[in-house]
Amino acid sequence: MSGQGLAGIFASVAMICAIASGSELAKSAFGYFITACGVIVLTIICYLGLPRLEFYRYYLQLKLEGSGEQETKLDLISKGEEPGAGKEESGVSAPSSQPTSKSHSVQAILKNILVPALSVCFIFTITIGLFPAVTAEVKSSIAGSSAWGKYFTPVSCFLTFNVFDWLGRSLTAVSMWPGKDSRWLPSLVLARLVFVPLLLLCNVSERRLLPVLFKHDAWFIVFMAAFAFSNGYLASLCMCFGPKKVKPAEAETAGAIMAFFLCLGLALGAVVSFLFRAIV
């Protein structure tokens, strides 16, 4: 998942460069779309060239051989024969195997991965609920007439979030604490609720109900760094732990379920963002 963080950093740097160059909004938008189109074309070229790589062909052949062997065993079982019968007749004993032919129950898999699935949903509900609907409206209290005023949101909000989100996602490559069965994981996920009042009480413009308790820019930057880091680290942990809590044959289904709950969290976060913005 660290690739998403890198993409966010690239977009944030592009925004800052566009502001620094003083280019018009229309030209900046054109540059963004041209860059996106270039990346898509490059991706298509890489996708078409992938089958030519020896690495790809090797593992594809392994997968095809494994699938063919499994189909042969299932055919023999359906005919009432044992896969190792021929070897046993020749005096060579073969280990008996009973392939599981029944489909894996989605309900059973969901029951096993319910904690990481709900956790990743909750993580992105909180994240999208606050970022960028609330965080992008925070204004600098020390900029005055300096250039920091126009760079505050791109740097303090978007660049800070994407950098620390990427760091959190990348940390899972060397550390995966807490473990997949630890109670600390859902506890840390629930603890992210603390960012709701912390960010709502920053210097958000057009306030209606809440006072400003954290007016200085440094408070907002620190909160954003912790908010983004916890999002990247905990979300990556949940997405990694989900398929690991089931059997290898069920991992693909578990991954699809985890992706569904991630998208559900994004949708719920978009809805909750209107509520958070309304109570500021």
Buried (B, 14 or more C-beta within 10 A) or exposed (E): BBEBBBEBBEBBBBBBEBBEEEBEEEEBEEBBEEEEEEEEEEEEEEEEEEEEEEEEEEEEEEEEEEEEEEEEBEEBBEEEEBBBEEEEEEEEEEEEEEEEEEEBEEEEBBEBBBBBBBBBBBBBBBBBBBBBBBBBBBBBBEBEEEEBEEBBBBBBBBBBBBBBBBBBBBBBEEEBEBEBEEEEBBEBBEEBEBBBEBBBBBBBEEEEEEEBEBBEBEBBBBBBBBBBBBBBBBBBBBBBBBBBBBEEEBBEBBBEBBBEBBEBBBEBBBEBBEEBBEEB
